């Protein structure tokens, strides 16, 4: 099985090179899985199932693969290498709820008023002056009901740990006898893990069906538009079409009027609500004069920045259509309706121009301290220049490619990574658990760290909710999907669970964080 280099046959520098190589590959693979899942969120026909089922499962694949391979092979060796899997589980769960959580809180903090209420509408949102006292007691974030509910679910999913740990605490003697005594409890834990896993996915599906997952979808849309991967029409066209079909708000002949025809059709209530959330931040950013309206030039800059290659004449016609009083500006409501007309015009199949103009401003979606040169995976072509239908096809193709390649790399390199971690532990004469606890999450969970901080740094109620609930969801998957792998290995292979301190650490951290956000 590739790769075939035996860690025991290389020197210290060779072992370090293997760790860095495998770790980097697993890091890139987990990023591919995360980005592929994000891309699929832009396809309305599958967004619900992707966000509620596919994304959580694939997000847990890197950790799960390491845990699975740690319990395979010769039984005696598997009992020893199982510590690597437990270390990865503990390290992943504890890291997610400490480092990324604290970074998200720090990046997403805003000033508080005298009643300790976050001032999200204040400009600027964060007062840069002040010492440690101001940082600790005068800044903070809003904890939404979604975050509180996610924490409650996370705590409930720790039940399987008690099922295996409580009886394990009373079993003593040779490992074979301990394993025999734990077998029935491992089966019970496995069943409870599966029940918890299915229940968690069911809850996510219900959330998606209620439309409560749109915070994540909106955040992904903004991120991809900022990266130049997709236009506004490409991101929202299918969502608009789906809502129009559902609510039958199209024109009587089933089509839409173009901008040139002077359409004044507005979006339905559902579409308008979605577009309001999507466009509010952009409207405020491009409103340079802060008079709650946009002039003609500001609208043109917006269209270029959002990769809408429509002619200047069409923009002028559209602007004149909504500038009813002729004062040279349009309100936010008129701006949303204008953007809606741009989208439905593109739905008709209007061929985009081949303009090579570059965006004048592309920083409104990023926090002030964020590097706009952040590395992004390039799509095979500039899909922001394609029609919305072609953009959706390119998105699906790219997403499936990234998901397939990322998953394949994880499955291929997780097994040799376990061998490398085991060899490192042997050479430095410490438990494999500690090596895995520290090093495995760096490769498997780095994408969660980056993504959570990215969303939190937007400093809005919605983005901090997306950031924190994603971390809680990852912990839930560790407690169900990943832990079920251990329970299955213990039951099927007759391995022993003797990780009392590790279990206590995992559960206590989750209990503390669960209580802290209530």
ZIGI-V558207 format. One record per pair of residues at least 4 apart in sequence whose ideal C-beta (glycine too) atoms are under 8 Angstrom apart, sorted by the first residue. I is the first residue (numbers start at 1). J is the second residue. D is the distance in whole Angstrom. If there is no record, write none. Layout:
BEGIN
i={I/I}
j={J/J}
d={D/D}
END
This chain:
BEGIN
i={1/2/3/3/3/5/5/5/5/6/6/7/7/7/7/7/7/7/7/8/10/10/10/10/11/12/12/13/14/15/15/15/15/15/16/17/18/18/18/19/19/19/19/19/19/20/21/22/22/22/22/22/22/23/23/23/23/23/24/24/25/25/25/26/26/26/26/26/26/26/26/26/27/27/27/27/27/27/28/28/28/29/29/29/29/29/29/29/29/30/30/30/30/30/30/30/30/30/31/31/31/31/31/32/32/32/32/32/32/32/33/33/33/33/33/33/33/33/33/33/33/34/34/34/34/34/35/35/35/36/36/36/36/36/36/36/36/36/37/37/37/37/37/37/37/37/38/38/38/38/39/39/39/39/39/39/39/39/40/40/40/40/40/40/40/40/40/41/41/41/41/41/41/41/42/42/42/42/42/42/42/42/42/42/42/43/43/43/43/43/43/43/44/44/44/44/45/45/46/47/47/47/47/48/48/48/48/48/49/49/49/49/50/50/51/51/51/51/51/51/52/52/52/52/52/52/52/53/53/53/53/54/55/56/56/56/56/56/56/56/56/57/57/57/58/58/58/59/59/59/59/60/60/60/60/60/60/61/61/61/62/62/62/62/62/62/63/63/63/63/63/63/63/63/63/64/64/64/64/65/65/65/65/66/66/66/66/66/66/66/66/66/66/67/67/67/67/67/67/67/67/68/68/68/68/68/69/69/69/69/70/70/70/70/70/70/70/70/70/70/71/71/71/71/71/71/71/71/71/72/72/73/73/73/74/75/75/75/75/76/77/78/78/78/78/79/79/79/80/80/81/81/81/81/82/82/82/82/83/83/83/83/83/83/84/84/84/84/84/84/84/84/84/84/85/85/85/85/85/86/86/86/86/86/86/87/87/87/87/87/87/87/87/87/88/88/88/88/88/88/89/89/89/89/89/89/90/90/90/90/90/90/91/91/91/91/91/91/91/92/92/92/92/92/92/92/92/93/93/93/93/93/93/93/94/94/94/94/95/95/95/95/96/96/96/96/96/96/96/96/96/97/97/97/97/97/97/98/98/99/99/100/100/100/100/100/100/100/101/101/101/101/101/102/103/103/103/103/103/104/104/104/104/104/104/104/104/104/105/105/105/105/107/107/107/107/107/108/108/108/108/108/108/108/108/109/109/109/109/109/110/110/110/110/110/110/110/110/110/110/111/111/111/111/111/111/111/111/112/112/112/112/112/112/112/112/113/113/116/118/118/118/118/119/120/120/120/120/120/124/125/126/126/127/127/129/130/130/130/131/132/133/133/134/134/135/141/141/142/142/143/143/143/143/144/144/144/144/145/146/146/146/146/147/147/147/147/147/147/148/148/148/149/150/150/150/150/150/150/151/151/151/151/151/151/152/152/153/153/153/153/153/154/154/154/154/154/154/154/154/155/155/155/156/157/157/157/157/157/157/158/158/158/158/158/158/159/159/159/160/160/160/160/160/160/160/160/160/160/161/161/161/161/161/161/162/162/163/163/163/163/163/164/164/164/164/164/164/164/164/164/165/165/165/165/165/165/166/167/167/167/167/168/168/168/168/168/168/168/169/171/171/171/171/172/173/173/174/175/175/175/176/176/176/177/178/178/178/179/179/179/179/179/180/181/182/182/182/182/183/183/183/183/184/185/186/186/186/186/186/186/187/187/187/188/189/189/189/190/190/190/190/190/191/192/193/193/193/193/193/193/193/194/194/194/195/196/196/196/197/197/197/197/197/198/199/200/200/200/200/201/202/203/204/204/204/205/206/207/207/208/208/213/214/214/214/215/215/215/215/215/216/216/216/217/218/218/218/218/218/219/219/219/219/219/219/220/221/221/221/221/221/222/222/222/222/223/223/223/224/224/224/225/225/225/225/225/225/225/225/226/226/226/227/227/228/228/228/228/228/229/229/229/229/230/230/230/230/230/230/230/231/231/231/231/231/231/231/231/231/232/232/232/232/232/232/232/233/233/233/233/233/233/233/233/234/234/234/234/234/234/234/234/236/236/236/236/236/237/237/237/237/237/237/237/237/238/238/238/239/239/239/240/240/240/240/240/240/240/241/241/242/243/243/243/243/243/243/244/244/244/244/244/245/246/247/247/249/249/249/250/250/250/251/251/251/251/255/256/256/256/256/256/256/257/257/257/257/258/258/258/258/259/259/259/259/259/259/259/259/259/260/260/262/262/263/263/263/264/264/265/265/265/266/266/266/267/267/267/267/267/267/268/269/270/271/271/272/272/272/273/274/275/275/275/275/276/276/277/278/279/279/279/279/279/280/280/281/281/281/281/281/282/282/282/282/282/283/283/283/283/285/285/286/286/286/286/286/286/286/287/287/287/287/287/288/289/291/292/292/293/293/293/293/294/294/294/294/294/294/295/295/295/296/296/296/296/296/297/298/299/299/299/299/299/299/299/300/300/300/301/301/301/302/303/303/303/303/304/304/304/304/304/305/305/305/305/305/307/307/307/308/309/309/309/309/309/310/310/310/310/310/310/311/311/312/313/314/315/316/317/318/318/318/318/319/319/319/321/322/322/322/322/322/323/323/323/323/323/330/330/330/331/332/333/334/335/336/337/338/339/340/341/342/343/343/344/345/346/346/346/346/347/349/349/350/351/352/352/352/354/362/363/365/366/366/366/367/367/367/369/370/370/370/377/379/379/379/380/380/381/381/382/383/383/383/383/384/386/386/386/387/388/389/390/391/392/393/394/395/396/397/398/399/400/401/402/403/404/405/406/407/408/409/410/413/414/415/416/417/417/417/418/419/420/421/421/421/421/421/421/422/422/423/424/424/424/425/425/425/425/425/425/425/428/430/430/431/432/433/433/433/434/435/436/437/438/439/440/441/441/442/445/445/446/447/448/448/448/448/449/450/451/451/451/452/452/452/452/452/453/453/455/455/455/455/455/456/456/456/456/457/458/459/459/460/461/462/463/464/465/466/467/468/468/469/470/471/472/473/474/475/475/476/477/477/478/478/479/479/480/481/482/483/484/485/486/486/487/488/489/489/490/490/490/490/499/500/501/502/503/504/505/506/507/508/509/510/511/512/513/514}
j={415/412/412/413/416/9/10/18/416/10/419/15/18/416/419/420/422/423/424/423/14/15/17/18/15/16/427/17/18/19/420/423/424/427/20/21/22/416/420/23/417/420/421/424/439/24/25/26/413/416/417/420/443/27/417/439/442/443/28/443/29/409/413/30/62/409/410/413/414/417/443/444/31/442/443/444/446/447/32/406/409/33/62/405/406/407/409/410/413/34/62/406/410/443/444/445/446/447/35/377/406/446/447/36/377/402/403/405/406/409/37/58/59/61/62/402/403/406/407/410/447/38/59/447/448/451/39/377/402/40/58/398/399/400/401/402/403/406/41/50/54/55/58/59/399/403/42/220/223/224/43/220/224/395/396/398/399/402/46/47/50/54/55/395/396/399/403/47/50/51/55/216/217/220/47/217/220/221/224/230/234/235/238/392/395/47/50/238/392/395/396/399/238/239/241/242/238/242/50/51/208/213/217/52/205/208/209/213/53/54/205/208/54/55/55/204/208/213/216/217/56/201/204/205/207/208/213/57/201/204/205/58/59/60/200/201/204/473/476/477/481/61/477/481/403/406/407/448/473/474/477/64/474/477/478/481/482/65/407/410/66/410/414/443/444/445/67/88/89/92/440/444/445/478/482/68/481/482/485/69/410/411/414/70/84/85/88/414/417/418/436/440/444/71/85/86/88/89/482/485/486/72/85/414/485/489/85/414/415/418/78/81/82/83/84/85/86/88/418/436/78/81/82/85/485/486/489/493/495/78/415/77/78/81/78/79/493/494/495/80/81/82/489/493/495/175/495/496/422/432/85/418/422/432/86/486/489/495/87/431/432/433/436/499/88/418/421/422/425/432/433/435/436/440/89/418/436/485/486/90/433/436/486/499/502/91/432/433/434/435/436/437/440/502/92/436/437/440/441/444/93/478/482/483/486/506/94/433/437/502/505/506/95/436/437/438/439/440/441/96/440/441/444/445/474/478/482/97/475/478/479/506/509/510/98/505/506/509/99/100/441/445/100/101/441/445/448/471/474/475/478/101/471/475/509/510/513/102/509/103/449/104/445/448/449/452/453/471/105/452/468/471/513/106/107/449/452/453/456/108/452/453/455/456/464/467/468/471/109/140/141/456/367/453/456/457/459/141/456/457/458/459/463/464/467/126/139/140/141/459/118/119/120/122/125/126/139/140/141/459/118/119/122/125/126/127/138/139/116/117/118/119/137/138/139/140/117/119/140/140/141/142/461/125/125/142/459/460/461/128/459/139/459/134/138/134/134/135/138/135/136/137/138/138/139/139/456/464/461/464/147/148/468/517/148/461/464/465/149/150/212/465/469/151/465/468/469/472/517/152/517/518/153/154/468/469/472/473/476/155/472/513/514/517/518/156/514/157/200/203/472/476/158/472/475/476/479/510/513/514/510/511/514/196/196/200/475/476/479/480/162/479/506/507/510/511/163/192/196/164/189/192/193/196/479/480/483/484/487/165/479/483/503/506/507/166/507/167/185/188/189/192/168/182/185/186/189/487/490/497/503/169/497/499/500/503/504/170/171/181/182/185/178/182/185/496/497/498/500/500/177/178/181/182/178/177/178/178/179/496/498/180/494/496/181/182/496/498/183/490/494/495/496/494/185/186/490/496/497/187/490/491/494/188/189/190/487/488/490/491/497/191/487/491/192/193/483/487/194/484/487/488/491/195/196/197/479/480/481/483/484/487/198/480/484/199/200/479/480/201/477/480/481/484/202/203/204/476/477/480/205/206/207/208/213/473/209/210/212/213/212/213/217/218/274/277/219/462/463/465/466/220/466/470/221/222/274/277/278/462/223/455/458/462/463/466/224/225/230/235/236/278/226/278/281/365/227/365/454/229/230/235/229/230/231/232/235/306/307/365/362/365/366/374/376/307/359/362/382/384/376/379/383/384/234/235/307/383/384/391/395/235/306/307/308/309/384/385/388/391/236/306/307/308/339/342/343/237/308/342/343/346/347/388/391/307/383/384/386/388/391/392/395/240/274/275/278/343/241/343/346/347/388/389/391/392/242/388/392/243/271/274/244/267/271/340/343/344/347/245/347/246/247/249/268/270/271/274/248/249/250/268/271/250/270/268/270/267/268/271/254/255/256/255/256/257/265/348/263/265/344/345/347/348/261/262/263/265/263/345/348/350/263/310/314/317/318/321/341/342/345/314/317/317/321/341/344/345/321/337/340/341/344/272/337/340/271/272/275/336/337/340/272/273/274/275/340/276/336/340/277/278/279/336/339/340/280/336/462/282/283/332/335/336/339/284/332/285/364/365/458/460/286/302/306/364/365/287/294/332/335/361/364/294/298/299/301/302/361/364/291/292/293/294/298/298/295/329/331/332/329/330/331/332/298/299/302/329/330/335/299/328/329/300/315/316/319/328/301/302/303/315/318/319/330/335/338/304/312/315/305/360/361/306/308/310/315/342/308/357/358/359/360/359/360/361/362/364/359/384/385/342/352/353/354/355/385/314/315/342/345/352/353/315/353/316/317/318/319/320/321/322/338/341/342/323/330/338/338/330/334/335/337/338/327/328/329/330/334/334/335/338/335/336/337/338/339/340/341/342/343/344/345/346/347/388/348/350/350/352/387/388/388/387/389/387/387/385/386/387/385/372/372/458/370/372/457/457/458/459/457/374/454/457/402/383/394/398/394/398/386/394/386/390/391/394/395/391/390/391/394/391/392/393/394/395/396/397/398/399/400/401/402/403/404/405/406/407/408/409/410/411/412/413/414/417/418/419/420/421/440/443/422/423/424/425/432/435/436/439/440/426/432/427/428/435/439/429/430/431/432/434/435/436/435/434/435/435/436/437/499/502/438/439/440/441/442/443/444/445/446/446/449/474/450/451/452/470/471/474/453/454/455/467/470/456/467/468/470/471/457/467/463/464/466/467/470/463/464/467/468/463/463/463/464/464/465/466/467/468/469/470/471/472/517/473/474/475/476/477/478/479/510/480/481/482/482/483/483/510/484/485/486/487/488/489/490/497/491/492/493/495/494/495/496/497/503/504/505/506/507/508/509/510/511/512/513/514/515/516/517/518}
d={7/7/8/7/5/7/7/6/7/8/8/6/6/8/5/5/8/4/8/6/3/5/8/7/7/6/7/6/6/7/7/6/6/7/6/6/6/8/5/6/8/5/8/7/7/6/6/6/5/6/5/6/8/6/7/7/7/4/6/8/6/6/5/6/6/7/6/6/7/6/4/6/7/8/5/8/5/8/6/8/7/7/7/8/4/8/4/5/7/6/5/7/7/7/6/7/7/5/6/8/8/8/5/6/7/4/7/6/3/7/6/5/7/6/7/7/6/4/6/7/8/6/7/4/8/7/6/6/6/7/8/8/5/7/8/3/4/6/7/6/6/4/6/7/8/7/8/5/7/7/8/8/7/5/8/6/4/7/6/7/4/7/8/8/7/5/8/5/6/6/8/7/5/5/7/7/7/7/7/7/8/6/8/8/6/6/8/7/6/6/6/8/5/5/8/5/7/7/5/6/8/8/6/6/7/4/7/7/5/6/8/8/4/6/6/7/6/5/6/7/7/6/4/4/7/4/7/6/5/7/7/6/6/7/7/7/7/6/8/5/8/7/8/7/7/8/7/8/8/6/7/5/7/4/7/5/6/6/6/5/7/5/7/7/4/8/6/6/7/5/8/5/7/7/5/6/6/5/6/6/5/6/4/6/7/6/5/5/6/6/8/6/7/7/4/8/6/6/6/5/6/7/8/8/5/8/8/5/4/5/8/5/5/8/4/3/8/7/5/8/5/7/5/6/8/7/4/6/6/6/8/5/5/7/6/7/6/7/7/7/6/6/8/6/6/6/5/7/7/7/7/6/5/7/6/8/7/6/6/6/4/4/7/8/6/5/5/6/8/5/7/7/4/7/6/8/7/8/7/6/6/8/7/5/6/6/7/4/7/7/3/4/7/8/6/5/8/4/7/7/6/6/6/7/7/7/6/8/6/5/6/5/6/6/4/6/8/6/4/6/7/5/6/5/8/6/8/7/5/5/8/5/7/7/6/7/7/5/5/7/4/6/6/7/8/6/6/5/5/6/8/5/7/6/6/7/5/6/7/6/7/6/8/6/5/5/7/6/7/8/7/6/7/6/6/7/7/5/8/6/5/6/8/4/7/4/6/7/6/8/6/7/7/5/4/4/8/5/3/7/8/6/7/4/7/7/4/6/6/8/5/6/6/7/4/6/7/7/7/6/8/5/6/7/6/5/6/6/5/6/6/7/8/6/6/5/5/6/7/6/6/5/8/7/6/7/7/6/6/8/5/7/7/7/8/8/3/7/7/7/6/6/7/4/7/6/8/5/5/7/5/6/8/5/7/7/8/5/6/6/7/5/5/6/6/5/6/7/6/7/6/6/7/6/7/5/4/7/8/7/6/7/4/5/7/6/7/6/7/7/7/6/8/5/5/5/7/6/8/6/6/6/4/8/5/7/8/5/4/5/7/6/8/5/6/8/7/6/7/7/4/5/5/7/7/8/6/8/7/6/8/7/5/7/5/5/8/8/6/5/4/6/6/7/5/6/5/7/7/5/8/6/7/8/7/5/8/8/6/7/6/5/7/6/8/8/5/6/7/6/7/5/5/6/7/4/6/7/6/5/8/7/8/8/6/6/4/7/7/7/5/6/4/7/8/5/6/6/6/7/7/6/7/7/6/6/5/8/4/4/7/7/7/5/6/6/7/4/7/6/4/5/6/6/6/6/8/5/8/5/4/6/6/8/6/6/6/7/4/7/8/4/5/6/6/6/7/5/8/6/6/7/6/6/8/8/6/6/5/6/7/5/6/6/6/7/6/5/8/6/5/6/5/8/6/7/8/6/6/7/6/5/8/8/6/5/6/6/8/5/7/6/6/8/8/5/6/7/7/4/5/7/7/6/7/6/6/6/7/7/6/4/6/8/5/7/8/8/8/6/7/6/7/7/4/5/7/6/6/6/7/7/6/4/6/8/5/8/8/7/6/4/7/6/7/7/7/5/6/7/5/4/8/5/8/8/7/7/7/5/3/7/8/6/8/7/7/6/6/6/6/5/3/7/8/7/6/7/6/6/8/7/6/7/6/7/5/7/7/6/6/6/6/8/6/5/5/8/8/5/5/7/7/8/8/5/6/8/4/8/6/7/7/6/6/7/7/7/7/7/4/7/6/6/4/7/3/7/7/5/6/7/7/7/5/6/5/8/6/7/5/7/6/7/6/5/8/8/7/8/8/7/7/7/5/6/4/4/6/7/7/4/7/6/7/6/7/6/6/8/7/6/6/5/7/6/6/6/7/8/6/8/7/6/6/6/7/6/7/8/8/8/6/7/8/6/8/6/7/5/6/8/4/6/5/8/6/5/8/7/7/7/7/6/7/6/8/7/7/7/4/6/6/8/4/5/7/6/6/6/7/6/5/7/8/7/5/7/6/6/7/6/8/6/7/8/7/7/7/6/6/5/6/6/4/6/6/8/7/6/8/6/6/4/7/6/6/8/8/4/7/6/5/5/8/5/6/5/6/7/8/8/7/7/6/6/6/6/6/6/6/7/5/7/7/6/7/7/8/5/4/8/7/5/7/7/7/6/8/4/5/7/7/6/7/6/6/6/7/7/7/6/6/7/7/8/7/6/6/8/6/5/6/6/7/8/7/6/7/6/7/7/6/8/4/6/8/4/6/7/8/7/8/6/7/5/6/6/7/7/8/7/8/7/5/4/7/7/4/5/7/7/6/7/6/6/7/6/6/6/6/6/6/6/6/6/6/6/6/6/6/6/6/6/6/6/7/7/6/6/8/7/6/6/6/6/6/5/5/7/7/6/5/6/6/5/8/8/6/6/4/7/5/8/8/5/7/8/6/6/8/7/7/6/5/8/8/7/6/5/8/6/6/8/6/6/6/7/7/6/7/6/7/8/7/6/4/8/6/6/6/7/5/8/5/4/8/6/5/4/8/8/4/7/8/7/6/7/6/6/6/6/7/6/7/6/7/7/7/7/7/6/6/6/5/7/5/7/6/8/6/7/7/6/6/6/6/7/6/6/5/6/8/5/7/6/6/6/6/7/6/6/6/7/6/6/6/6/6/6/7/7}
END
